[in-house]
Amino acid sequence: MEKVHKPKKVFVQGPISPDFVSKSIASHQSKTEIGAHAIFLGQIRADQKPDGTVTGIEYSAYEEMAESAFHDIREAAFLKFELSCMHIYHSLGVVPTGEISLFVFVSSPHRRAAFEASEYIVEEIKANVPIFGKELIGESGNYVWKENK
Amino acid sequence: MYYGMLAEIAGQANEVWNADRSLTVGEFRDQIVERYPALRDKKFKIAVDQKISQDSILIDNASEIALLPPFAGG
């Protein structure tokens, strides 16, 4: 079964709103072959740094390479897991603490594939997509560059 | 092209790199660290035409080369 998945726009400017997440869920009600959705939301944490508390992260990316890395991750996930559909959104620009910067939404007939695919996709994004983040600290304009562990 | 903290070190986001012969990624890395010594103790990967490339790869003329600091997506 050769299925071609069109490249989709992943990046959104600023935080991803809970309203957007709920509308995405609602838009799947007509797809009745789906039995399980798994959703991962990355939220900005108020880490303590030597110079103060993180107030947000400013994301940037090597956008063209990142879009193609996202495309490769999508294709690999569709091959590896039994998925009905998949959506990935990631923020660019400033996302304040407590708000959402990553939204991974996978749907499958059954739960196991949905759970496993969402973990796989998040780990791949963290390791292989050229996205960079400045952790903004306090009100003073200080920042440190973030690095995924 | 320089990204993240590397753009701060280079003082610019884009630069044309002229070489008198074809360079491998490793030779290019040596040259760029020589021009910007502050890169020496930074971790970065080099992407040639949007592919992360090993030091032994030969860079074609007119390639797009990007210096990528550690990724921070998610």
Backbone of each chain as ProteinMPNN parsed JSONL, in Angstrom:
{"seq_chain_A": "MEKVHKPKKVFVQGPISPDFVSKSIASHQSKTEIGAHAIFLGQIRADQKPDGTVTGIEYSAYEEMAESAFHDIREAAFLKFELSCMHIYHSLGVVPTGEISLFVFVSSPHRRAAFEASEYIVEEIKANVPIFGKELIGESGNYVWKENK", "coords_chain_A": {"N_chain_A": [[0.838, -1.197, 0.0], [1.041, 1.794, -1.19], [1.185, 4.862, -0.016], [0.969, 8.255, -0.427], [2.093, 10.897, 1.438], [1.352, 14.167, 1.779], [3.628, 16.912, 2.14], [3.321, 18.738, 5.123], [2.486, 21.823, 6.7], [4.294, 22.635, 9.473], [5.265, 24.537, 11.277], [4.2, 27.067, 13.508], [3.502, 30.432, 14.376], [4.428, 31.644, 17.469], [2.724, 30.625, 20.599], [0.909, 27.456, 20.79], [-2.49, 27.208, 20.824], [-4.827, 26.035, 23.355], [-7.374, 25.977, 22.314], [-6.956, 25.546, 19.587], [-5.977, 22.961, 19.74], [-8.241, 21.606, 20.681], [-10.022, 22.002, 18.594], [-8.71, 20.564, 16.635], [-9.032, 17.982, 17.575], [-11.819, 17.74, 17.421], [-12.153, 17.81, 14.676], [-11.739, 15.263, 13.839], [-13.917, 13.678, 14.233], [-15.473, 12.634, 12.201], [-13.985, 10.628, 11.159], [-14.375, 7.564, 11.389], [-13.05, 5.168, 11.523], [-11.065, 5.401, 13.289], [-9.892, 4.49, 16.488], [-8.382, 5.286, 18.572], [-6.728, 8.076, 19.852], [-3.592, 9.618, 20.336], [-2.077, 12.154, 22.13], [0.53, 14.43, 22.375], [1.74, 17.075, 24.252], [4.011, 19.638, 24.399], [5.14, 21.703, 26.936], [6.209, 24.912, 28.073], [8.623, 25.129, 30.527], [9.214, 26.644, 33.715], [12.126, 26.808, 34.338], [14.761, 27.02, 36.8], [17.522, 29.102, 36.57], [21.001, 30.063, 36.918], [20.928, 32.886, 36.708], [18.282, 33.551, 37.137], [14.697, 32.989, 36.716], [13.293, 31.037, 34.101], [11.342, 32.619, 31.664], [10.231, 32.149, 29.263], [10.564, 30.64, 25.972], [12.38, 31.417, 23.089], [11.99, 30.373, 19.928], [13.813, 29.339, 17.036], [14.578, 28.236, 13.702], [16.221, 26.181, 11.254], [14.564, 26.442, 8.704], [13.813, 25.207, 6.215], [15.275, 22.797, 6.173], [14.302, 21.727, 8.513], [11.564, 21.379, 7.95], [11.781, 19.364, 6.054], [12.939, 17.382, 7.613], [10.851, 16.914, 9.422], [9.021, 15.885, 7.616], [10.31, 13.481, 6.888], [10.221, 12.157, 9.341], [7.479, 11.823, 9.677], [6.906, 10.127, 7.485], [8.422, 7.862, 8.2], [7.15, 7.146, 10.57], [4.584, 6.491, 9.672], [5.213, 4.198, 8.239], [6.147, 2.519, 10.229], [4.17, 2.208, 12.188], [0.7, 1.409, 12.715], [-1.183, 3.694, 11.541], [-3.838, 6.053, 11.3], [-3.965, 8.794, 10.918], [-1.86, 11.736, 11.268], [-0.571, 14.538, 12.917], [1.612, 17.248, 13.264], [2.713, 19.987, 15.082], [4.762, 22.791, 15.632], [6.083, 25.464, 17.558], [7.378, 28.666, 16.492], [9.331, 31.575, 17.297], [8.476, 33.518, 20.239], [7.477, 31.675, 23.066], [5.714, 31.824, 25.966], [6.315, 30.752, 29.403], [4.441, 27.96, 30.601], [2.862, 27.772, 28.401], [2.035, 26.136, 25.243], [4.322, 24.532, 23.071], [4.772, 22.444, 21.38], [2.874, 20.148, 19.562], [1.793, 17.054, 19.098], [-0.096, 14.776, 17.376], [-1.531, 11.809, 17.005], [-3.395, 9.255, 15.359], [-5.13, 6.168, 15.412], [-6.468, 2.911, 14.589], [-6.204, 1.394, 16.92], [-5.069, 1.441, 20.394], [-2.339, 0.824, 21.073], [-0.586, 1.324, 18.908], [-0.959, 4.056, 18.683], [-0.002, 5.099, 21.136], [2.718, 4.263, 20.986], [3.637, 5.412, 18.614], [3.418, 8.148, 19.16], [5.345, 8.584, 21.119], [7.649, 7.807, 19.73], [7.711, 9.752, 17.662], [8.006, 12.184, 19.063], [10.516, 11.808, 20.288], [12.143, 11.601, 18.011], [11.832, 14.144, 16.905], [13.045, 15.724, 18.871], [15.685, 14.859, 18.658], [16.466, 15.124, 15.955], [15.562, 17.347, 14.454], [16.359, 20.506, 13.172], [15.949, 22.774, 15.251], [16.153, 25.61, 17.279], [16.615, 27.062, 20.523], [16.162, 29.833, 22.636], [16.376, 30.296, 25.986], [14.586, 32.496, 27.776], [15.289, 34.786, 30.332], [14.087, 36.131, 33.292], [13.333, 39.681, 33.487], [15.227, 41.085, 32.335], [16.286, 40.777, 29.822], [18.206, 38.86, 29.633], [19.463, 35.638, 28.532], [19.754, 32.077, 27.93], [21.134, 29.584, 25.756], [19.23, 26.815, 24.804], [19.548, 23.253, 25.123], [18.761, 20.095, 23.93], [18.534, 17.167, 25.941]], "CA_chain_A": [[0.0, 0.0, 0.0], [1.836, 3.011, -1.346], [0.382, 6.045, 0.284], [1.824, 9.439, -0.445], [1.647, 11.898, 2.415], [1.806, 15.504, 1.371], [4.3, 17.692, 3.187], [2.368, 19.625, 5.793], [3.097, 22.932, 7.403], [4.453, 22.282, 10.881], [5.572, 25.676, 12.154], [3.216, 28.116, 13.782], [4.147, 31.551, 15.056], [3.973, 31.811, 18.855], [2.217, 29.434, 21.277], [-0.198, 26.683, 20.218], [-3.553, 27.444, 21.813], [-5.689, 24.895, 23.691], [-8.516, 26.011, 21.402], [-6.509, 24.898, 18.354], [-5.893, 21.52, 20.038], [-9.58, 21.02, 20.782], [-10.609, 21.98, 17.236], [-8.087, 19.456, 15.906], [-9.694, 16.745, 18.018], [-13.188, 17.734, 16.888], [-12.169, 17.594, 13.225], [-11.578, 13.836, 13.55], [-15.111, 12.91, 14.605], [-16.05, 11.952, 11.037], [-13.108, 9.514, 10.767], [-14.861, 6.587, 12.365], [-12.182, 3.987, 11.634], [-10.145, 5.674, 14.385], [-10.33, 4.054, 17.813], [-7.483, 5.806, 19.61], [-5.855, 9.221, 19.584], [-2.61, 9.947, 21.373], [-1.672, 13.558, 21.984], [1.623, 14.902, 23.22], [1.869, 18.534, 24.272], [5.199, 20.143, 25.085], [4.833, 22.973, 27.603], [7.435, 25.605, 28.493], [8.839, 24.993, 31.964], [9.897, 27.787, 34.345], [13.359, 26.313, 34.978], [15.609, 27.976, 37.534], [18.887, 29.219, 36.057], [21.792, 30.879, 37.85], [20.56, 34.317, 36.645], [16.857, 33.804, 37.368], [13.72, 31.993, 36.276], [12.945, 31.082, 32.67], [10.01, 33.196, 31.432], [9.735, 31.711, 27.958], [11.603, 30.22, 25.023], [12.264, 31.97, 21.734], [12.42, 29.336, 18.994], [14.124, 29.609, 15.637], [14.855, 26.962, 13.032], [16.671, 26.112, 9.859], [13.194, 26.017, 8.415], [13.67, 24.263, 5.096], [15.772, 21.482, 6.593], [13.397, 21.233, 9.552], [10.334, 20.878, 7.31], [12.039, 18.064, 5.424], [13.131, 16.409, 8.698], [9.504, 16.547, 9.889], [8.431, 15.026, 6.59], [10.925, 12.152, 7.016], [9.715, 11.53, 10.572], [6.103, 11.405, 9.382], [6.935, 8.957, 6.602], [8.926, 6.722, 8.968], [6.129, 6.745, 11.554], [3.501, 5.796, 8.949], [5.692, 2.854, 7.887], [6.437, 1.735, 11.433], [3.001, 2.023, 13.043], [-0.589, 1.405, 12.006], [-1.765, 5.0, 11.874], [-4.846, 6.61, 10.391], [-3.444, 10.112, 10.564], [-0.8, 12.282, 12.112], [-0.375, 15.988, 12.792], [2.681, 17.772, 14.113], [2.847, 21.454, 15.053], [5.803, 23.295, 16.527], [6.129, 26.929, 17.576], [8.541, 29.523, 16.269], [9.146, 32.821, 18.038], [8.444, 33.413, 21.705], [6.397, 30.96, 23.762], [5.896, 32.06, 27.401], [6.181, 29.575, 30.274], [3.059, 27.498, 30.806], [2.14, 27.628, 27.134], [2.37, 24.938, 24.469], [5.212, 24.777, 21.93], [4.783, 21.259, 20.502], [1.598, 19.416, 19.558], [1.863, 15.857, 18.26], [-1.444, 14.203, 17.435], [-1.584, 10.623, 16.14], [-4.658, 8.522, 15.452], [-4.966, 4.795, 14.946], [-7.607, 2.083, 15.016], [-5.983, 0.794, 18.246], [-4.289, 2.303, 21.284], [-0.906, 0.549, 21.187], [0.133, 2.057, 17.848], [-1.03, 5.496, 18.955], [0.966, 5.381, 22.217], [4.109, 4.065, 20.559], [3.985, 6.39, 17.572], [3.588, 9.498, 19.705], [6.659, 8.632, 21.772], [8.668, 7.765, 18.672], [7.749, 11.029, 16.941], [8.559, 13.23, 19.938], [11.959, 11.568, 20.437], [12.788, 11.928, 16.732], [11.848, 15.611, 16.762], [14.049, 16.288, 19.782], [17.043, 14.493, 18.249], [16.845, 15.268, 14.539], [15.03, 18.513, 13.729], [17.18, 21.671, 13.521], [15.211, 23.848, 15.92], [17.026, 26.18, 18.309], [15.794, 27.76, 21.512], [16.759, 30.725, 23.635], [15.579, 30.372, 27.207], [14.577, 33.897, 28.211], [15.397, 34.78, 31.789], [13.712, 37.359, 33.996], [12.849, 40.817, 32.698], [16.403, 41.892, 31.991], [16.805, 40.502, 28.481], [19.176, 37.753, 29.657], [18.997, 34.364, 28.001], [20.747, 31.033, 27.675], [20.709, 28.708, 24.662], [18.75, 25.525, 25.284], [20.087, 22.076, 24.424], [18.023, 18.879, 24.312], [19.344, 16.113, 26.546]], "C_chain_A": [[0.876, 1.252, 0.0], [0.94, 4.21, -1.106], [1.334, 7.229, 0.279], [1.244, 10.457, 0.534], [2.23, 13.237, 2.015], [2.592, 16.155, 2.5], [3.287, 18.647, 3.81], [3.136, 20.708, 6.518], [3.119, 22.602, 8.892], [4.548, 23.528, 11.757], [4.405, 26.637, 12.28], [3.944, 29.211, 14.555], [3.573, 31.676, 16.465], [3.37, 30.531, 19.416], [1.1, 28.748, 20.492], [-1.333, 26.729, 21.243], [-4.333, 26.167, 22.114], [-6.905, 24.822, 22.779], [-8.179, 25.317, 20.074], [-6.466, 23.382, 18.552], [-7.3, 20.922, 20.043], [-10.267, 20.992, 19.419], [-10.018, 20.844, 16.411], [-8.735, 18.127, 16.289], [-11.078, 16.643, 17.367], [-13.206, 17.396, 15.404], [-11.984, 16.121, 12.854], [-12.831, 13.004, 13.834], [-15.718, 12.151, 13.436], [-15.202, 10.751, 10.609], [-13.357, 8.339, 11.705], [-14.078, 5.278, 12.372], [-11.192, 4.163, 12.788], [-10.731, 5.181, 15.703], [-9.506, 4.652, 18.932], [-6.715, 7.008, 19.078], [-4.809, 9.262, 20.687], [-2.112, 11.354, 21.076], [-0.509, 13.836, 22.922], [1.683, 16.414, 23.102], [3.131, 18.89, 25.032], [4.884, 21.524, 25.643], [6.129, 23.601, 28.114], [7.506, 25.649, 30.014], [9.59, 26.211, 32.504], [11.124, 27.281, 35.096], [14.066, 27.438, 35.735], [17.017, 27.943, 36.938], [19.679, 30.084, 37.03], [21.359, 32.357, 37.861], [19.081, 34.597, 36.88], [15.994, 32.706, 36.784], [13.434, 32.168, 34.781], [11.509, 31.597, 32.525], [9.415, 32.767, 30.093], [10.889, 31.207, 27.122], [11.323, 30.881, 23.68], [12.856, 30.955, 20.763], [12.778, 29.915, 17.632], [14.47, 28.267, 15.008], [15.515, 27.199, 11.686], [15.454, 25.536, 9.144], [13.078, 24.989, 7.297], [14.128, 22.865, 5.488], [14.832, 20.876, 7.633], [12.118, 20.667, 8.933], [10.609, 19.517, 6.664], [12.336, 16.997, 6.477], [11.773, 15.967, 9.263], [8.832, 15.59, 8.9], [8.989, 13.594, 6.706], [10.398, 11.418, 8.252], [8.29, 11.017, 10.353], [6.095, 10.127, 8.543], [7.379, 7.722, 7.37], [7.865, 6.234, 9.948], [4.97, 6.021, 10.861], [3.922, 4.377, 8.557], [5.763, 1.939, 9.103], [5.184, 1.351, 12.223], [1.73, 2.059, 12.195], [-1.347, 2.683, 12.37], [-2.798, 5.419, 10.832], [-4.445, 8.02, 9.983], [-2.523, 10.668, 11.638], [-0.679, 13.776, 11.856], [0.721, 16.401, 13.752], [2.694, 19.294, 13.945], [3.923, 21.854, 16.05], [5.852, 24.818, 16.422], [7.448, 27.473, 17.059], [8.277, 30.836, 17.005], [8.982, 32.542, 19.524], [7.219, 32.643, 22.19], [6.628, 31.142, 25.266], [5.754, 30.768, 28.205], [4.704, 29.258, 30.49], [2.288, 27.328, 29.52], [2.749, 26.497, 26.302], [3.221, 25.296, 23.248], [5.262, 23.602, 20.952], [3.477, 20.502, 20.681], [1.74, 18.273, 18.565], [0.563, 15.092, 18.467], [-1.476, 13.022, 16.463], [-2.867, 9.851, 16.411], [-4.492, 7.173, 14.785], [-6.26, 4.034, 15.246], [-7.447, 1.613, 16.464], [-4.961, 1.567, 19.062], [-2.783, 2.09, 21.209], [-0.102, 1.349, 20.158], [0.138, 3.55, 18.133], [-0.026, 5.887, 20.045], [2.398, 5.352, 21.683], [4.535, 5.101, 19.523], [4.217, 7.768, 18.184], [4.937, 9.616, 20.398], [7.784, 8.674, 20.729], [8.817, 9.132, 18.006], [8.386, 12.124, 17.802], [10.077, 13.054, 20.086], [12.711, 11.928, 19.16], [12.886, 13.438, 16.54], [12.971, 16.194, 17.617], [15.465, 16.033, 19.271], [17.425, 15.016, 16.868], [16.315, 16.491, 13.8], [15.799, 19.77, 14.164], [16.338, 22.867, 13.988], [16.093, 24.302, 17.086], [16.184, 27.004, 19.26], [16.627, 28.603, 22.45], [15.851, 30.701, 24.837], [15.71, 31.788, 27.751], [14.481, 33.923, 29.728], [15.047, 36.143, 32.36], [13.251, 38.444, 33.036], [14.012, 41.545, 32.037], [16.911, 41.696, 30.568], [17.906, 39.45, 28.457], [18.584, 36.51, 29.01], [20.131, 33.358, 28.007], [20.213, 30.16, 26.544], [20.377, 27.337, 25.223], [19.386, 24.396, 24.47], [19.318, 20.851, 24.88], [18.975, 17.835, 24.857], [18.974, 14.77, 25.939]], "O_chain_A": [[1.374, 1.696, 1.035], [0.053, 4.518, -1.903], [2.386, 7.192, 0.917], [0.07, 10.821, 0.462], [3.446, 13.407, 1.927], [2.268, 15.978, 3.675], [2.498, 19.281, 3.109], [4.292, 20.525, 6.898], [2.08, 22.323, 9.491], [3.979, 23.571, 12.848], [3.726, 26.97, 11.308], [4.889, 28.939, 15.296], [2.36, 31.801, 16.631], [3.478, 29.471, 18.8], [0.438, 29.359, 19.653], [-1.151, 26.334, 22.395], [-4.489, 25.312, 21.242], [-7.412, 23.735, 22.5], [-9.004, 24.598, 19.51], [-6.857, 22.615, 17.672], [-7.524, 19.854, 19.473], [-11.012, 20.059, 19.121], [-10.708, 20.231, 15.596], [-8.958, 17.262, 15.442], [-11.454, 15.598, 16.835], [-14.149, 16.772, 14.918], [-12.064, 15.769, 11.677], [-12.815, 11.781, 13.696], [-16.397, 11.143, 13.634], [-15.642, 9.943, 9.791], [-12.641, 8.148, 12.688], [-14.4, 4.372, 13.141], [-10.556, 3.201, 13.218], [-11.902, 5.415, 16.004], [-9.871, 4.549, 20.103], [-6.13, 6.962, 17.996], [-5.111, 8.971, 21.845], [-1.776, 11.697, 19.942], [-0.56, 13.518, 24.11], [1.679, 16.966, 22.002], [3.301, 18.488, 26.183], [4.42, 22.405, 24.919], [7.041, 22.891, 28.54], [6.597, 26.129, 30.691], [10.482, 26.745, 31.845], [11.169, 27.314, 36.326], [13.989, 28.614, 35.378], [17.624, 26.878, 36.82], [19.095, 30.764, 37.874], [21.416, 33.007, 38.905], [18.658, 35.752, 36.83], [16.48, 31.64, 36.406], [13.345, 33.286, 34.273], [10.586, 31.093, 33.165], [8.235, 32.997, 29.827], [12.051, 31.327, 27.51], [10.189, 30.901, 23.2], [14.062, 30.703, 20.768], [12.139, 30.847, 17.142], [14.637, 27.272, 15.714], [15.384, 28.259, 11.075], [15.319, 24.322, 8.992], [12.333, 24.016, 7.415], [13.467, 21.873, 5.181], [14.593, 19.668, 7.637], [11.643, 19.606, 9.338], [9.767, 18.621, 6.719], [12.022, 15.825, 6.265], [11.572, 14.787, 9.548], [8.171, 14.626, 9.289], [8.238, 12.622, 6.631], [10.158, 10.211, 8.213], [7.94, 9.92, 10.788], [5.377, 9.173, 8.845], [6.789, 6.652, 7.219], [7.703, 5.028, 10.133], [4.434, 5.051, 11.398], [3.098, 3.463, 8.541], [5.477, 0.744, 9.018], [5.142, 0.294, 12.852], [1.691, 2.654, 11.118], [-2.056, 2.738, 13.375], [-2.638, 5.165, 9.638], [-4.577, 8.39, 8.817], [-2.426, 10.144, 12.748], [-0.685, 14.22, 10.708], [0.758, 15.965, 14.903], [2.687, 19.816, 12.83], [3.99, 21.329, 17.161], [5.684, 25.385, 15.342], [8.492, 26.832, 17.17], [7.129, 31.166, 17.3], [9.313, 31.457, 20.003], [6.089, 32.915, 21.785], [7.634, 30.665, 25.792], [5.144, 29.805, 27.739], [3.852, 30.144, 30.552], [1.178, 26.798, 29.529], [3.821, 25.977, 26.613], [2.905, 26.218, 22.497], [5.738, 23.748, 19.826], [3.033, 20.249, 21.801], [1.801, 18.487, 17.354], [0.174, 14.799, 19.598], [-1.452, 13.21, 15.247], [-3.357, 9.801, 17.539], [-3.828, 7.034, 13.758], [-7.06, 4.475, 16.072], [-8.443, 1.448, 17.169], [-4.1, 2.257, 18.514], [-2.02, 3.054, 21.273], [0.914, 1.964, 20.481], [1.123, 4.235, 17.859], [0.705, 6.868, 19.906], [3.179, 6.279, 21.895], [5.659, 5.602, 19.557], [5.128, 8.481, 17.764], [5.604, 10.644, 20.279], [8.726, 9.459, 20.831], [9.934, 9.61, 17.811], [9.211, 12.898, 17.317], [10.83, 14.025, 20.019], [13.8, 12.499, 19.222], [13.902, 13.947, 16.067], [13.744, 17.037, 17.163], [16.346, 16.879, 19.426], [18.594, 15.322, 16.631], [16.6, 16.651, 12.614], [15.887, 20.072, 15.354], [16.066, 23.808, 13.243], [16.695, 23.486, 17.784], [15.167, 27.577, 18.868], [17.645, 28.164, 22.984], [14.674, 31.047, 24.732], [16.794, 32.225, 28.135], [13.701, 33.185, 30.331], [15.616, 37.165, 31.977], [12.832, 38.16, 31.914], [13.817, 42.495, 31.279], [17.855, 42.365, 30.147], [18.479, 39.169, 27.405], [17.366, 36.346, 28.947], [21.306, 33.719, 28.079], [19.002, 30.007, 26.385], [21.135, 26.768, 26.01], [19.716, 24.562, 23.296], [19.225, 20.587, 26.079], [20.068, 17.628, 24.329], [19.544, 13.745, 26.314]]}, "seq_chain_B": "MYYGMLAEIAGQANEVWNADRSLTVGEFRDQIVERYPALRDKKFKIAVDQKISQDSILIDNASEIALLPPFAGG", "coords_chain_B": {"N_chain_B": [[25.475, 29.386, 6.409], [24.506, 30.534, 9.558], [23.315, 29.447, 12.69], [21.346, 30.04, 15.659], [23.269, 30.275, 18.608], [25.598, 30.299, 17.196], [25.353, 32.113, 15.146], [25.501, 34.415, 16.561], [28.159, 34.358, 17.375], [29.486, 34.45, 14.921], [28.581, 36.858, 14.111], [26.785, 37.316, 12.136], [24.194, 36.034, 9.929], [24.429, 34.899, 7.489], [26.9, 34.04, 5.079], [29.226, 34.23, 2.416], [31.398, 31.744, 1.448], [34.513, 31.567, 0.217], [36.652, 29.343, -1.417], [39.832, 28.202, -2.486], [40.006, 25.748, -3.57], [38.263, 22.556, -3.782], [36.773, 21.653, -0.74], [36.816, 19.341, 2.008], [34.299, 18.507, 4.442], [35.537, 18.426, 6.915], [37.879, 19.938, 6.465], [36.728, 22.389, 5.891], [35.547, 22.885, 8.357], [37.857, 23.267, 9.918], [38.808, 25.645, 8.754], [36.776, 27.457, 9.344], [36.757, 27.552, 12.07], [39.194, 28.657, 12.452], [38.747, 31.212, 11.452], [36.744, 32.103, 13.188], [37.527, 31.927, 16.218], [36.123, 31.556, 18.584], [34.365, 29.551, 18.101], [35.605, 27.231, 18.633], [35.298, 25.859, 21.107], [32.647, 25.198, 20.978], [29.805, 23.1, 20.501], [28.898, 21.86, 17.399], [27.076, 20.878, 14.429], [27.589, 20.217, 10.952], [25.715, 20.965, 8.162], [25.383, 20.095, 4.82], [23.878, 21.261, 2.015], [21.46, 20.814, 3.343], [21.811, 18.348, 4.574], [23.061, 16.604, 7.312], [26.504, 16.287, 7.646], [29.371, 14.19, 7.455], [32.866, 14.549, 8.375], [34.505, 13.63, 6.306], [33.243, 14.043, 3.906], [33.164, 15.488, 0.638], [32.756, 18.84, -0.283], [30.608, 20.196, -2.668], [30.965, 22.779, -5.178], [29.15, 25.828, -4.688], [27.457, 24.852, -2.762], [25.01, 24.82, -0.134], [25.845, 25.592, 3.032], [25.407, 24.861, 6.402], [25.82, 25.804, 9.77], [25.075, 24.18, 12.645], [23.946, 24.532, 15.868], [23.423, 22.696, 19.035], [20.321, 20.903, 19.017], [17.037, 21.995, 19.995], [14.363, 21.49, 19.962], [10.87, 20.919, 20.787]], "CA_chain_B": [[24.451, 29.985, 7.247], [24.776, 30.306, 10.975], [22.079, 29.412, 13.464], [21.399, 30.098, 17.117], [24.407, 30.964, 19.218], [26.701, 30.389, 16.231], [25.151, 33.364, 14.416], [26.018, 35.482, 17.44], [29.622, 34.301, 17.331], [29.941, 34.9, 13.599], [28.12, 38.234, 13.924], [25.944, 37.373, 10.935], [23.44, 34.802, 9.692], [24.819, 34.347, 6.187], [28.201, 34.46, 4.598], [29.714, 33.459, 1.269], [32.708, 31.2, 1.79], [35.27, 31.275, -1.003], [37.81, 28.48, -1.208], [40.565, 28.1, -3.752], [39.835, 24.385, -4.094], [37.17, 21.877, -3.091], [37.112, 21.298, 0.64], [35.966, 18.388, 2.711], [33.617, 19.115, 5.589], [36.529, 18.578, 7.979], [38.746, 21.08, 6.127], [35.902, 23.589, 6.066], [35.422, 23.087, 9.814], [39.121, 23.863, 10.383], [38.898, 27.036, 8.295], [35.801, 28.329, 9.985], [37.193, 27.727, 13.461], [40.317, 29.595, 12.403], [38.207, 32.573, 11.3], [35.975, 32.443, 14.4], [38.111, 31.045, 17.237], [35.156, 31.259, 19.656], [33.626, 28.323, 17.755], [36.416, 26.059, 18.942], [34.77, 25.062, 22.221], [31.2, 25.025, 20.821], [29.372, 21.9, 19.781], [28.009, 22.117, 16.26], [27.099, 19.973, 13.283], [27.597, 20.919, 9.674], [24.817, 20.409, 7.152], [25.671, 20.515, 3.447], [22.619, 21.135, 1.278], [20.43, 20.343, 4.278], [22.088, 17.016, 5.126], [24.157, 16.568, 8.275], [27.568, 15.643, 6.881], [30.582, 13.769, 8.152], [34.049, 15.325, 8.003], [35.174, 13.131, 5.095], [32.467, 14.386, 2.703], [33.685, 16.595, -0.166], [31.692, 19.829, -0.51], [30.529, 20.709, -4.049], [30.836, 24.235, -5.338], [27.794, 26.376, -4.601], [26.611, 24.165, -1.784], [24.523, 25.587, 1.019], [26.449, 24.991, 4.229], [24.815, 25.436, 7.616], [26.398, 25.407, 11.066], [23.906, 23.961, 13.502], [24.209, 24.26, 17.287], [22.564, 21.616, 19.533], [18.892, 21.095, 18.748], [16.282, 22.32, 21.213], [12.923, 21.422, 19.672], [10.018, 20.2, 21.745]], "C_chain_B": [[24.723, 29.585, 8.695], [23.469, 30.356, 11.728], [22.365, 29.538, 14.951], [22.621, 30.845, 17.605], [25.56, 31.145, 18.228], [26.587, 31.654, 15.39], [25.653, 34.54, 15.253], [27.542, 35.529, 17.378], [30.143, 34.843, 15.999], [29.532, 36.35, 13.339], [27.251, 38.405, 12.691], [25.246, 36.022, 10.752], [23.891, 34.111, 8.406], [26.166, 34.887, 5.765], [28.542, 33.61, 3.374], [31.137, 33.039, 1.584], [33.432, 30.854, 0.497], [36.481, 30.41, -0.67], [38.517, 28.323, -2.542], [40.551, 26.684, -4.329], [38.676, 23.747, -3.345], [37.62, 21.434, -1.705], [36.248, 20.125, 1.101], [35.303, 19.139, 3.867], [34.618, 19.364, 6.726], [37.462, 19.767, 7.728], [37.995, 22.4, 6.295], [35.769, 23.92, 7.554], [36.692, 23.747, 10.378], [39.211, 25.337, 10.001], [37.971, 27.953, 9.076], [36.173, 28.572, 11.455], [38.385, 28.681, 13.522], [39.802, 31.033, 12.287], [37.467, 33.024, 12.559], [36.442, 31.545, 15.554], [37.13, 30.696, 18.362], [34.323, 30.01, 19.35], [34.328, 27.071, 18.28], [35.815, 25.197, 20.066], [33.245, 24.932, 22.155], [30.922, 23.72, 20.096], [28.545, 22.337, 18.581], [28.163, 21.046, 15.2], [27.089, 20.815, 12.026], [26.658, 20.191, 8.714], [25.221, 20.974, 5.802], [24.422, 20.221, 2.627], [21.573, 20.383, 2.108], [20.607, 18.903, 4.747], [23.251, 17.124, 6.099], [25.28, 15.74, 7.65], [28.785, 15.328, 7.745], [31.785, 14.528, 7.599], [34.684, 14.89, 6.685], [34.46, 13.539, 3.804], [33.093, 15.587, 1.987], [32.518, 17.544, -0.486], [31.74, 20.295, -1.966], [30.552, 22.234, -4.041], [29.376, 24.635, -5.192], [26.878, 25.562, -3.691], [26.141, 25.154, -0.726], [25.038, 24.878, 2.273], [25.847, 25.662, 5.448], [25.531, 24.896, 8.842], [25.27, 25.356, 12.083], [24.333, 23.674, 14.937], [23.284, 23.141, 17.772], [21.08, 21.935, 19.354], [18.136, 21.254, 20.065], [14.778, 22.262, 20.977], [12.17, 20.691, 20.765], [9.493, 21.113, 22.823]], "O_chain_B": [[25.114, 28.457, 8.995], [22.613, 31.195, 11.451], [23.445, 29.202, 15.437], [22.968, 31.907, 17.089], [26.396, 32.033, 18.396], [27.599, 32.211, 14.966], [26.162, 35.528, 14.722], [28.139, 36.605, 17.334], [31.116, 35.597, 15.959], [30.077, 36.998, 12.445], [27.011, 39.53, 12.251], [25.645, 35.012, 11.332], [23.753, 32.897, 8.257], [26.523, 36.03, 6.051], [28.194, 32.431, 3.302], [31.978, 33.864, 1.94], [33.015, 29.954, -0.233], [37.239, 30.714, 0.251], [37.883, 28.313, -3.597], [41.027, 26.454, -5.44], [38.162, 24.321, -2.385], [38.719, 20.906, -1.534], [35.117, 19.943, 0.65], [35.698, 20.252, 4.216], [34.55, 20.385, 7.41], [37.796, 20.51, 8.651], [38.546, 23.391, 6.775], [35.866, 25.08, 7.956], [36.617, 24.659, 11.201], [39.63, 26.174, 10.801], [38.332, 29.077, 9.423], [35.937, 29.649, 12.003], [38.568, 29.411, 14.496], [40.327, 31.948, 12.92], [37.554, 34.187, 12.951], [35.819, 30.52, 15.833], [37.28, 29.667, 19.02], [33.655, 29.474, 20.234], [33.733, 25.997, 18.361], [35.822, 23.968, 19.988], [32.611, 24.596, 23.156], [31.67, 23.291, 19.217], [27.593, 23.102, 18.731], [29.203, 20.399, 15.076], [26.646, 21.963, 12.025], [26.779, 18.988, 8.482], [25.383, 22.185, 5.652], [23.968, 19.079, 2.553], [20.911, 19.459, 1.636], [19.665, 18.298, 5.259], [24.303, 17.668, 5.761], [25.046, 14.627, 7.178], [29.165, 16.092, 8.633], [31.734, 15.08, 6.499], [35.331, 15.696, 6.016], [35.022, 13.393, 2.719], [33.496, 16.564, 2.618], [31.443, 17.111, -0.902], [32.785, 20.735, -2.445], [30.211, 22.881, -3.051], [28.475, 23.868, -5.533], [25.657, 25.591, -3.846], [26.781, 26.172, -0.462], [24.706, 23.721, 2.534], [25.782, 26.889, 5.522], [25.812, 23.702, 8.946], [24.601, 26.355, 12.347], [25.011, 22.679, 15.194], [22.44, 22.677, 17.006], [20.645, 23.076, 19.517], [18.537, 20.725, 21.102], [14.006, 22.898, 21.694], [12.748, 19.948, 21.558], [8.761, 20.667, 23.707]]}, "name": "protein", "num_of_chains": 2, "seq": "MEKVHKPKKVFVQGPISPDFVSKSIASHQSKTEIGAHAIFLGQIRADQKPDGTVTGIEYSAYEEMAESAFHDIREAAFLKFELSCMHIYHSLGVVPTGEISLFVFVSSPHRRAAFEASEYIVEEIKANVPIFGKELIGESGNYVWKENKMYYGMLAEIAGQANEVWNADRSLTVGEFRDQIVERYPALRDKKFKIAVDQKISQDSILIDNASEIALLPPFAGG"}
